[in-house]
Amino acid sequence: NAACDQLVLLVYKVATIFNKVNTEVILNGDSPPPTRSVDGVETTYPSTTAEEKLARRMS
């Protein structure tokens, strides 16, 4: 059946694209460390973890 073949091909294409996007996210890792400008000097600082954010909200 031609319609079934087209559906299988479409599902395969979507799965391939989804897999490629996920692989790129894993390979590229997290976003770069956050920076802030202090007196014109860019300074990096550690990211805040979810646990730290939760502890701050609970206190």
PQR file with spaces between the fields and no chain letter, atoms N, CA, C, O and H, PARSE charges and radii, in Angstrom:
ATOM       1  N    ASN     1       0.842   -1.177    0.000 -0.4000 1.5000
ATOM       2  CA   ASN     1       0.000    0.000    0.000 -0.0000 2.0000
ATOM       3  C    ASN     1       0.890    1.245    0.000  0.5500 1.7000
ATOM       4  O    ASN     1       1.772    1.380    0.849 -0.5500 1.4000
ATOM       5  N    ALA     2       0.665    2.133   -0.931 -0.4000 1.5000
ATOM       6  CA   ALA     2       1.505    3.323   -1.090 -0.0000 2.0000
ATOM       7  C    ALA     2       1.364    4.289    0.081  0.5500 1.7000
ATOM       8  O    ALA     2       2.347    4.894    0.509 -0.5500 1.4000
ATOM       9  H    ALA     2      -0.051    2.023   -1.621  0.4000 1.0000
ATOM      10  N    ALA     3       0.148    4.437    0.600 -0.4000 1.5000
ATOM      11  CA   ALA     3      -0.068    5.355    1.729 -0.0000 2.0000
ATOM      12  C    ALA     3       0.669    4.861    2.969  0.5500 1.7000
ATOM      13  O    ALA     3       1.239    5.658    3.714 -0.5500 1.4000
ATOM      14  H    ALA     3      -0.650    3.946    0.252  0.4000 1.0000
ATOM      15  N    CYS     4       0.659    3.573    3.186 -0.4000 1.5000
ATOM      16  CA   CYS     4       1.358    2.991    4.332 -0.0000 2.0000
ATOM      17  C    CYS     4       2.867    3.183    4.190  0.5500 1.7000
ATOM      18  O    CYS     4       3.551    3.499    5.164 -0.5500 1.4000
ATOM      19  H    CYS     4       0.196    2.926    2.581  0.4000 1.0000
ATOM      20  N    ASP     5       3.382    2.990    2.978 -0.4000 1.5000
ATOM      21  CA   ASP     5       4.806    3.195    2.728 -0.0000 2.0000
ATOM      22  C    ASP     5       5.207    4.642    2.984  0.5500 1.7000
ATOM      23  O    ASP     5       6.269    4.906    3.548 -0.5500 1.4000
ATOM      24  H    ASP     5       2.826    2.734    2.187  0.4000 1.0000
ATOM      25  N    GLN     6       4.364    5.572    2.573 -0.4000 1.5000
ATOM      26  CA   GLN     6       4.656    6.989    2.801 -0.0000 2.0000
ATOM      27  C    GLN     6       4.648    7.316    4.290  0.5500 1.7000
ATOM      28  O    GLN     6       5.474    8.100    4.757 -0.5500 1.4000
ATOM      29  H    GLN     6       3.501    5.357    2.115  0.4000 1.0000
ATOM      30  N    LEU     7       3.727    6.724    5.033 -0.4000 1.5000
ATOM      31  CA   LEU     7       3.654    6.949    6.470 -0.0000 2.0000
ATOM      32  C    LEU     7       4.899    6.401    7.165  0.5500 1.7000
ATOM      33  O    LEU     7       5.461    7.053    8.045 -0.5500 1.4000
ATOM      34  H    LEU     7       3.056    6.087    4.654  0.4000 1.0000
ATOM      35  N    VAL     8       5.322    5.217    6.775 -0.4000 1.5000
ATOM      36  CA   VAL     8       6.528    4.622    7.351 -0.0000 2.0000
ATOM      37  C    VAL     8       7.736    5.503    7.053  0.5500 1.7000
ATOM      38  O    VAL     8       8.574    5.716    7.929 -0.5500 1.4000
ATOM      39  H    VAL     8       4.865    4.687    6.061  0.4000 1.0000
ATOM      40  N    LEU     9       7.835    6.011    5.847 -0.4000 1.5000
ATOM      41  CA   LEU     9       8.938    6.888    5.471 -0.0000 2.0000
ATOM      42  C    LEU     9       8.914    8.178    6.283  0.5500 1.7000
ATOM      43  O    LEU     9       9.962    8.650    6.723 -0.5500 1.4000
ATOM      44  H    LEU     9       7.154    5.838    5.136  0.4000 1.0000
ATOM      45  N    LEU    10       7.741    8.747    6.484 -0.4000 1.5000
ATOM      46  CA   LEU    10       7.610    9.969    7.270 -0.0000 2.0000
ATOM      47  C    LEU    10       8.030    9.739    8.720  0.5500 1.7000
ATOM      48  O    LEU    10       8.753   10.551    9.296 -0.5500 1.4000
ATOM      49  H    LEU    10       6.889    8.363    6.126  0.4000 1.0000
ATOM      50  N    VAL    11       7.578    8.640    9.303 -0.4000 1.5000
ATOM      51  CA   VAL    11       7.955    8.317   10.686 -0.0000 2.0000
ATOM      52  C    VAL    11       9.461    8.128   10.784  0.5500 1.7000
ATOM      53  O    VAL    11      10.077    8.588   11.745 -0.5500 1.4000
ATOM      54  H    VAL    11       6.990    7.981    8.834  0.4000 1.0000
ATOM      55  N    TYR    12      10.055    7.467    9.821 -0.4000 1.5000
ATOM      56  CA   TYR    12      11.503    7.262    9.809 -0.0000 2.0000
ATOM      57  C    TYR    12      12.237    8.598    9.740  0.5500 1.7000
ATOM      58  O    TYR    12      13.212    8.804   10.463 -0.5500 1.4000
ATOM      59  H    TYR    12       9.555    7.093    9.040  0.4000 1.0000
ATOM      60  N    LYS    13      11.780    9.508    8.877 -0.4000 1.5000
ATOM      61  CA   LYS    13      12.427   10.815    8.752 -0.0000 2.0000
ATOM      62  C    LYS    13      12.332   11.605   10.051  0.5500 1.7000
ATOM      63  O    LYS    13      13.314   12.211   10.481 -0.5500 1.4000
ATOM      64  H    LYS    13      10.988    9.340    8.290  0.4000 1.0000
ATOM      65  N    VAL    14      11.161   11.603   10.679 -0.4000 1.5000
ATOM      66  CA   VAL    14      10.979   12.331   11.938 -0.0000 2.0000
ATOM      67  C    VAL    14      11.875   11.736   13.019  0.5500 1.7000
ATOM      68  O    VAL    14      12.504   12.479   13.773 -0.5500 1.4000
ATOM      69  H    VAL    14      10.364   11.111   10.331  0.4000 1.0000
ATOM      70  N    ALA    15      11.942   10.422   13.107 -0.4000 1.5000
ATOM      71  CA   ALA    15      12.788    9.768   14.105 -0.0000 2.0000
ATOM      72  C    ALA    15      14.254   10.099   13.875  0.5500 1.7000
ATOM      73  O    ALA    15      14.996   10.308   14.834 -0.5500 1.4000
ATOM      74  H    ALA    15      11.431    9.818   12.496  0.4000 1.0000
ATOM      75  N    THR    16      14.677   10.150   12.630 -0.4000 1.5000
ATOM      76  CA   THR    16      16.063   10.483   12.305 -0.0000 2.0000
ATOM      77  C    THR    16      16.386   11.910   12.717  0.5500 1.7000
ATOM      78  O    THR    16      17.439   12.158   13.304 -0.5500 1.4000
ATOM      79  H    THR    16      14.074    9.981   11.851  0.4000 1.0000
ATOM      80  N    ILE    17      15.508   12.844   12.421 -0.4000 1.5000
ATOM      81  CA   ILE    17      15.726   14.244   12.798 -0.0000 2.0000
ATOM      82  C    ILE    17      15.759   14.376   14.318  0.5500 1.7000
ATOM      83  O    ILE    17      16.624   15.065   14.859 -0.5500 1.4000
ATOM      84  H    ILE    17      14.652   12.643   11.944  0.4000 1.0000
ATOM      85  N    PHE    18      14.826   13.723   15.009 -0.4000 1.5000
ATOM      86  CA   PHE    18      14.771   13.786   16.469 -0.0000 2.0000
ATOM      87  C    PHE    18      16.056   13.244   17.073  0.5500 1.7000
ATOM      88  O    PHE    18      16.594   13.830   18.013 -0.5500 1.4000
ATOM      89  H    PHE    18      14.124   13.164   14.569  0.4000 1.0000
ATOM      90  N    ASN    19      16.550   12.136   16.546 -0.4000 1.5000
ATOM      91  CA   ASN    19      17.781   11.535   17.044 -0.0000 2.0000
ATOM      92  C    ASN    19      18.964   12.466   16.822  0.5500 1.7000
ATOM      93  O    ASN    19      19.826   12.579   17.693 -0.5500 1.4000
ATOM      94  H    ASN    19      16.113   11.661   15.783  0.4000 1.0000
ATOM      95  N    LYS    20      19.025   13.138   15.673 -0.4000 1.5000
ATOM      96  CA   LYS    20      20.120   14.059   15.371 -0.0000 2.0000
ATOM      97  C    LYS    20      20.108   15.241   16.329  0.5500 1.7000
ATOM      98  O    LYS    20      21.162   15.653   16.812 -0.5500 1.4000
ATOM      99  H    LYS    20      18.325   13.046   14.965  0.4000 1.0000
ATOM     100  N    VAL    21      18.938   15.790   16.608 -0.4000 1.5000
ATOM     101  CA   VAL    21      18.830   16.929   17.521 -0.0000 2.0000
ATOM     102  C    VAL    21      19.280   16.524   18.917  0.5500 1.7000
ATOM     103  O    VAL    21      20.045   17.253   19.549 -0.5500 1.4000
ATOM     104  H    VAL    21      18.081   15.455   16.215  0.4000 1.0000
ATOM     105  N    ASN    22      18.824   15.382   19.410 -0.4000 1.5000
ATOM     106  CA   ASN    22      19.222   14.925   20.740 -0.0000 2.0000
ATOM     107  C    ASN    22      20.714   14.671   20.819  0.5500 1.7000
ATOM     108  O    ASN    22      21.342   14.998   21.826 -0.5500 1.4000
ATOM     109  H    ASN    22      18.203   14.790   18.897  0.4000 1.0000
ATOM     110  N    THR    23      21.297   14.092   19.770 -0.4000 1.5000
ATOM     111  CA   THR    23      22.728   13.832   19.755 -0.0000 2.0000
ATOM     112  C    THR    23      23.507   15.134   19.812  0.5500 1.7000
ATOM     113  O    THR    23      24.514   15.211   20.516 -0.5500 1.4000
ATOM     114  H    THR    23      20.786   13.827   18.952  0.4000 1.0000
ATOM     115  N    GLU    24      23.072   16.159   19.092 -0.4000 1.5000
ATOM     116  CA   GLU    24      23.770   17.440   19.113 -0.0000 2.0000
ATOM     117  C    GLU    24      23.721   18.071   20.492  0.5500 1.7000
ATOM     118  O    GLU    24      24.708   18.658   20.935 -0.5500 1.4000
ATOM     119  H    GLU    24      22.254   16.096   18.520  0.4000 1.0000
ATOM     120  N    VAL    25      22.602   17.962   21.174 -0.4000 1.5000
ATOM     121  CA   VAL    25      22.493   18.525   22.523 -0.0000 2.0000
ATOM     122  C    VAL    25      23.452   17.813   23.459  0.5500 1.7000
ATOM     123  O    VAL    25      24.124   18.463   24.260 -0.5500 1.4000
ATOM     124  H    VAL    25      21.800   17.485   20.814  0.4000 1.0000
ATOM     125  N    ILE    26      23.529   16.503   23.375 -0.4000 1.5000
ATOM     126  CA   ILE    26      24.420   15.741   24.243 -0.0000 2.0000
ATOM     127  C    ILE    26      25.869   16.073   23.928  0.5500 1.7000
ATOM     128  O    ILE    26      26.664   16.265   24.848 -0.5500 1.4000
ATOM     129  H    ILE    26      22.983   15.975   22.725  0.4000 1.0000
ATOM     130  N    LEU    27      26.232   16.146   22.656 -0.4000 1.5000
ATOM     131  CA   LEU    27      27.617   16.421   22.283 -0.0000 2.0000
ATOM     132  C    LEU    27      28.031   17.839   22.637  0.5500 1.7000
ATOM     133  O    LEU    27      29.165   18.063   23.061 -0.5500 1.4000
ATOM     134  H    LEU    27      25.586   15.989   21.909  0.4000 1.0000
ATOM     135  N    ASN    28      27.138   18.791   22.473 -0.4000 1.5000
ATOM     136  CA   ASN    28      27.479   20.181   22.753 -0.0000 2.0000
ATOM     137  C    ASN    28      27.450   20.488   24.245  0.5500 1.7000
ATOM     138  O    ASN    28      28.030   21.487   24.671 -0.5500 1.4000
ATOM     139  H    ASN    28      26.216   18.609   22.129  0.4000 1.0000
ATOM     140  N    GLY    29      26.811   19.681   25.027 -0.4000 1.5000
ATOM     141  CA   GLY    29      26.788   19.883   26.467 -0.0000 2.0000
ATOM     142  C    GLY    29      25.875   21.012   26.872  0.5500 1.7000
ATOM     143  O    GLY    29      25.053   21.496   26.094 -0.5500 1.4000
ATOM     144  H    GLY    29      26.340   18.869   24.681  0.4000 1.0000
ATOM     145  N    ASP    30      26.046   21.417   28.115 -0.4000 1.5000
ATOM     146  CA   ASP    30      25.234   22.494   28.650 -0.0000 2.0000
ATOM     147  C    ASP    30      25.662   23.825   28.054  0.5500 1.7000
ATOM     148  O    ASP    30      26.645   23.907   27.319 -0.5500 1.4000
ATOM     149  H    ASP    30      26.714   21.024   28.747  0.4000 1.0000
ATOM     150  N    SER    31      24.921   24.843   28.378 -0.4000 1.5000
ATOM     151  CA   SER    31      25.244   26.180   27.899 -0.0000 2.0000
ATOM     152  C    SER    31      26.530   26.664   28.568  0.5500 1.7000
ATOM     153  O    SER    31      26.935   26.117   29.594 -0.5500 1.4000
ATOM     154  H    SER    31      24.122   24.777   28.975  0.4000 1.0000
ATOM     155  N    PRO    32      27.170   27.675   28.002 -0.5600 1.5000
ATOM     156  CA   PRO    32      28.409   28.187   28.596  0.2800 2.0000
ATOM     157  C    PRO    32      28.151   28.736   29.995  0.5500 1.7000
ATOM     158  O    PRO    32      27.017   29.083   30.326 -0.5500 1.4000
ATOM     159  N    PRO    33      29.198   28.818   30.819 -0.5600 1.5000
ATOM     160  CA   PRO    33      28.998   29.328   32.172  0.2800 2.0000
ATOM     161  C    PRO    33      28.487   30.763   32.142  0.5500 1.7000
ATOM     162  O    PRO    33      28.872   31.545   31.273 -0.5500 1.4000
ATOM     163  N    PRO    34      27.625   31.106   33.085 -0.5600 1.5000
ATOM     164  CA   PRO    34      27.091   32.471   33.104  0.2800 2.0000
ATOM     165  C    PRO    34      28.180   33.490   33.411  0.5500 1.7000
ATOM     166  O    PRO    34      29.132   33.210   34.140 -0.5500 1.4000
ATOM     167  N    THR    35      28.017   34.664   32.844 -0.4000 1.5000
ATOM     168  CA   THR    35      28.981   35.740   33.092 -0.0000 2.0000
ATOM     169  C    THR    35      28.234   36.965   33.575  0.5500 1.7000
ATOM     170  O    THR    35      27.050   37.148   33.293 -0.5500 1.4000
ATOM     171  H    THR    35      27.244   34.891   32.252  0.4000 1.0000
ATOM     172  N    ARG    36      28.955   37.804   34.312 -0.4000 1.5000
ATOM     173  CA   ARG    36      28.397   39.100   34.690 -0.0000 2.0000
ATOM     174  C    ARG    36      29.501   40.126   34.539  0.5500 1.7000
ATOM     175  O    ARG    36      30.683   39.819   34.691 -0.5500 1.4000
ATOM     176  H    ARG    36      29.917   37.655   34.541  0.4000 1.0000
ATOM     177  N    SER    37      29.104   41.322   34.243 -0.4000 1.5000
ATOM     178  CA   SER    37      30.057   42.404   34.037 -0.0000 2.0000
ATOM     179  C    SER    37      30.164   43.221   35.318  0.5500 1.7000
ATOM     180  O    SER    37      29.173   43.766   35.804 -0.5500 1.4000
ATOM     181  H    SER    37      28.144   41.572   34.120  0.4000 1.0000
ATOM     182  N    VAL    38      31.379   43.299   35.859 -0.4000 1.5000
ATOM     183  CA   VAL    38      31.651   44.097   37.051 -0.0000 2.0000
ATOM     184  C    VAL    38      32.722   45.110   36.683  0.5500 1.7000
ATOM     185  O    VAL    38      33.860   44.743   36.391 -0.5500 1.4000
ATOM     186  H    VAL    38      32.184   42.855   35.464  0.4000 1.0000
ATOM     187  N    ASP    39      32.359   46.372   36.696 -0.4000 1.5000
ATOM     188  CA   ASP    39      33.273   47.463   36.322 -0.0000 2.0000
ATOM     189  C    ASP    39      33.894   47.230   34.947  0.5500 1.7000
ATOM     190  O    ASP    39      35.078   47.496   34.738 -0.5500 1.4000
ATOM     191  H    ASP    39      31.434   46.670   36.933  0.4000 1.0000
ATOM     192  N    GLY    40      33.091   46.733   34.017 -0.4000 1.5000
ATOM     193  CA   GLY    40      33.555   46.529   32.654 -0.0000 2.0000
ATOM     194  C    GLY    40      34.346   45.255   32.446  0.5500 1.7000
ATOM     195  O    GLY    40      34.826   45.013   31.338 -0.5500 1.4000
ATOM     196  H    GLY    40      32.129   46.517   34.187  0.4000 1.0000
ATOM     197  N    VAL    41      34.499   44.429   33.474 -0.4000 1.5000
ATOM     198  CA   VAL    41      35.252   43.181   33.361 -0.0000 2.0000
ATOM     199  C    VAL    41      34.263   42.018   33.411  0.5500 1.7000
ATOM     200  O    VAL    41      33.486   41.886   34.357 -0.5500 1.4000
ATOM     201  H    VAL    41      34.109   44.626   34.374  0.4000 1.0000
ATOM     202  N    GLU    42      34.306   41.175   32.374 -0.4000 1.5000
ATOM     203  CA   GLU    42      33.432   40.004   32.331 -0.0000 2.0000
ATOM     204  C    GLU    42      33.972   38.938   33.279  0.5500 1.7000
ATOM     205  O    GLU    42      35.128   38.530   33.171 -0.5500 1.4000
ATOM     206  H    GLU    42      34.937   41.282   31.605  0.4000 1.0000
ATOM     207  N    THR    43      33.136   38.496   34.198 -0.4000 1.5000
ATOM     208  CA   THR    43      33.527   37.489   35.174 -0.0000 2.0000
ATOM     209  C    THR    43      32.555   36.324   35.089  0.5500 1.7000
ATOM     210  O    THR    43      31.340   36.521   35.061 -0.5500 1.4000
ATOM     211  H    THR    43      32.197   38.827   34.285  0.4000 1.0000
ATOM     212  N    THR    44      33.097   35.099   35.047 -0.4000 1.5000
ATOM     213  CA   THR    44      32.225   33.926   35.049 -0.0000 2.0000
ATOM     214  C    THR    44      31.955   33.518   36.488  0.5500 1.7000
ATOM     215  O    THR    44      32.773   33.753   37.376 -0.5500 1.4000
ATOM     216  H    THR    44      34.084   34.939   35.069  0.4000 1.0000
ATOM     217  N    TYR    45      30.806   32.908   36.707 -0.4000 1.5000
ATOM     218  CA   TYR    45      30.460   32.416   38.032 -0.0000 2.0000
ATOM     219  C    TYR    45      29.764   31.077   37.875  0.5500 1.7000
ATOM     220  O    TYR    45      29.187   30.803   36.823 -0.5500 1.4000
ATOM     221  H    TYR    45      30.141   32.716   35.985  0.4000 1.0000
ATOM     222  N    PRO    46      29.807   30.239   38.900 -0.5600 1.5000
ATOM     223  CA   PRO    46      29.214   28.903   38.767  0.2800 2.0000
ATOM     224  C    PRO    46      27.700   28.968   38.612  0.5500 1.7000
ATOM     225  O    PRO    46      27.043   29.863   39.143 -0.5500 1.4000
ATOM     226  N    SER    47      27.170   28.017   37.887 -0.4000 1.5000
ATOM     227  CA   SER    47      25.722   27.926   37.698 -0.0000 2.0000
ATOM     228  C    SER    47      25.063   27.549   39.015  0.5500 1.7000
ATOM     229  O    SER    47      25.655   26.864   39.849 -0.5500 1.4000
ATOM     230  H    SER    47      27.704   27.290   37.455  0.4000 1.0000
ATOM     231  N    THR    48      23.842   28.002   39.186 -0.4000 1.5000
ATOM     232  CA   THR    48      23.066   27.641   40.366 -0.0000 2.0000
ATOM     233  C    THR    48      22.331   26.338   40.078  0.5500 1.7000
ATOM     234  O    THR    48      21.635   26.220   39.070 -0.5500 1.4000
ATOM     235  H    THR    48      23.361   28.559   38.508  0.4000 1.0000
ATOM     236  N    THR    49      22.489   25.367   40.962 -0.4000 1.5000
ATOM     237  CA   THR    49      21.817   24.082   40.768 -0.0000 2.0000
ATOM     238  C    THR    49      20.362   24.183   41.198  0.5500 1.7000
ATOM     239  O    THR    49      19.970   25.114   41.901 -0.5500 1.4000
ATOM     240  H    THR    49      23.055   25.462   41.781  0.4000 1.0000
ATOM     241  N    ALA    50      19.580   23.226   40.770 -0.4000 1.5000
ATOM     242  CA   ALA    50      18.165   23.197   41.148 -0.0000 2.0000
ATOM     243  C    ALA    50      18.011   23.069   42.659  0.5500 1.7000
ATOM     244  O    ALA    50      17.100   23.650   43.248 -0.5500 1.4000
ATOM     245  H    ALA    50      19.898   22.470   40.199  0.4000 1.0000
ATOM     246  N    GLU    51      18.910   22.304   43.285 -0.4000 1.5000
ATOM     247  CA   GLU    51      18.846   22.138   44.739 -0.0000 2.0000
ATOM     248  C    GLU    51      19.106   23.462   45.450  0.5500 1.7000
ATOM     249  O    GLU    51      18.448   23.772   46.443 -0.5500 1.4000
ATOM     250  H    GLU    51      19.651   21.833   42.807  0.4000 1.0000
ATOM     251  N    GLU    52      20.064   24.244   44.946 -0.4000 1.5000
ATOM     252  CA   GLU    52      20.361   25.549   45.547 -0.0000 2.0000
ATOM     253  C    GLU    52      19.178   26.503   45.392  0.5500 1.7000
ATOM     254  O    GLU    52      18.850   27.247   46.316 -0.5500 1.4000
ATOM     255  H    GLU    52      20.598   23.992   44.139  0.4000 1.0000
ATOM     256  N    LYS    53      18.547   26.478   44.233 -0.4000 1.5000
ATOM     257  CA   LYS    53      17.379   27.339   44.013 -0.0000 2.0000
ATOM     258  C    LYS    53      16.242   26.955   44.951  0.5500 1.7000
ATOM     259  O    LYS    53      15.580   27.823   45.520 -0.5500 1.4000
ATOM     260  H    LYS    53      18.813   25.873   43.482  0.4000 1.0000
ATOM     261  N    LEU    54      16.013   25.648   45.114 -0.4000 1.5000
ATOM     262  CA   LEU    54      14.956   25.180   45.997 -0.0000 2.0000
ATOM     263  C    LEU    54      15.252   25.560   47.445  0.5500 1.7000
ATOM     264  O    LEU    54      14.354   25.995   48.165 -0.5500 1.4000
ATOM     265  H    LEU    54      16.551   24.942   44.652  0.4000 1.0000
ATOM     266  N    ALA    55      16.506   25.399   47.880 -0.4000 1.5000
ATOM     267  CA   ALA    55      16.876   25.744   49.253 -0.0000 2.0000
ATOM     268  C    ALA    55      16.661   27.229   49.507  0.5500 1.7000
ATOM     269  O    ALA    55      16.226   27.618   50.590 -0.5500 1.4000
ATOM     270  H    ALA    55      17.236   25.045   47.295  0.4000 1.0000
ATOM     271  N    ARG    56      16.963   28.057   48.517 -0.4000 1.5000
ATOM     272  CA   ARG    56      16.785   29.500   48.671 -0.0000 2.0000
ATOM     273  C    ARG    56      15.302   29.845   48.796  0.5500 1.7000
ATOM     274  O    ARG    56      14.936   30.729   49.571 -0.5500 1.4000
ATOM     275  H    ARG    56      17.317   27.740   47.637  0.4000 1.0000
ATOM     276  N    ARG    57      14.455   29.160   48.046 -0.4000 1.5000
ATOM     277  CA   ARG    57      13.016   29.432   48.108 -0.0000 2.0000
ATOM     278  C    ARG    57      12.397   28.933   49.410  0.5500 1.7000
ATOM     279  O    ARG    57      11.442   29.522   49.916 -0.5500 1.4000
ATOM     280  H    ARG    57      14.753   28.442   47.417  0.4000 1.0000
ATOM     281  N    MET    58      12.944   27.848   49.947 -0.4000 1.5000
ATOM     282  CA   MET    58      12.391   27.265   51.170 -0.0000 2.0000
ATOM     283  C    MET    58      12.805   28.036   52.420  0.5500 1.7000
ATOM     284  O    MET    58      12.159   27.910   53.460 -0.5500 1.4000
ATOM     285  H    MET    58      13.720   27.370   49.536  0.4000 1.0000
ATOM     286  N    SER    59      13.867   28.828   52.338 -0.4000 1.5000
ATOM     287  CA   SER    59      14.331   29.547   53.537 -0.0000 2.0000
ATOM     288  C    SER    59      13.611   30.860   53.728  0.5500 1.7000
ATOM     289  O    SER    59      13.886   31.581   54.687 -0.5500 1.4000
ATOM     290  H    SER    59      14.392   28.930   51.493  0.4000 1.0000
